[in-house]
Amino acid sequence: MPHTIVMPALSAGMEEATIARWLKSVGDAVAVGEVIAEIETDKATMELEAERAGTIGRLVAAEGATVALNAPIALLLAEGEQADDLGADAVEVAGDDKAPAQQAPAQPASVAKQVSAAAGSSTDGLAHRRSPASPLARRLAQEKGVEIESLKGSGPRGRVVRVDIEAAAAARPEPARASAADVAPSSSPTRARPAAPVDQPRDEIPLTNIRKVIARRLTEAKSTIPHFYLEADCEIDALLDLRETLNSQGEGQYKLSVNDFVIKAAALALRQVPEANTAWTDDAILQFHNVDVSVAVATDGGLITPIVKQADRAGLASISAEVKALAARARDGLLQPAEYQGGSFTISNLGMFGVKAFSAIINPPQSCILAVGAAERRPVVRGDACVPATVMSCTLSVDHRAVDGAVGARYLAAFKALIEQPLRLML
């Protein structure tokens, strides 16, 4: 009998994913291990490989459709089977070219028949009372006061879309304005909520799975983790001199950045203060043996944190090459789960944008994140003299449940000492 291909769990904690692109069409032969689709998860776009050989009989989920975990996305015909073997009870394609819908779990055939019969036997049923419409159309209809059930949609399969709502709102006669004398005074003096600027020109940017997960995790982190913040100004003139010397002697084999030194110093400081290399759980504080540093990378879809594993044991050139490779794969959506899941400490560097200092939100379940600002020339006091120096402000955000204030202070002091004495990074 036909085999149902379901949405697999491609990353830890995944609840749904989007069909970014089908690489096979109905009627195409598929071999075991052959890539049949590109799936956009909450972190990256990944390839879906076929677990069985056969022929694509039906694509249950359309490109752009968001599908729940373990929900059917395609039907595969074995050797000798025909498209007629799929029967009439197969799940219809989820989503359309304008408003992808989340695919619900497949129903048993008997249930599907009952639902279909009930919908077709009564003109008063829910399917006839509720016109199919995109979420955007329903929201605009509510804002503009348009009765969506009375509209005939111009979208696929009669779906009501945005242009239908706007046309109906424009054709509606404008109500007469009431004078102040005709308006009855309110019994309770409440302040009216200002109306949303629905008529203002704007673009609606669809939420990707990555953006949804970022929003959920950051909201959870900021509302449930007791953050406290420690700041330090690091003088990096010696670091800049060492960087220039090493790059000039590299003969083009590497080009070290200030961030490479920051990663190395942060990792060595965690080795010196292992109490900061931890994660909070409801049952215990986990103190990690390895120092795996997550590095925040901005992508078109949102922020992602690929990991430099055992960064305390890696050389500066190795760190530089690995960060560049990870960042490139992150921006192309090609990171594997093992490259961004885990990590014991995070670094977020906005210095290249000229940001002097900022406080980052902790990346749970980690206990610390280091926010690195721009290096700039500032006056500093040495003894009785005021001299110019290149200073970089760093802010450590700490989870007070797992790391006490004194531990956080010791860690930041260790990091500052390593940054200001960069030759120690070479030991």
Summary of the structure (lengths in Angstrom):
residues: 427
radius of gyration: 28.7
end to end distance: 64.0
largest distance: 92.6
contacts: 1242
relative contact order: 0.10
helix: 34%
strand: 25%
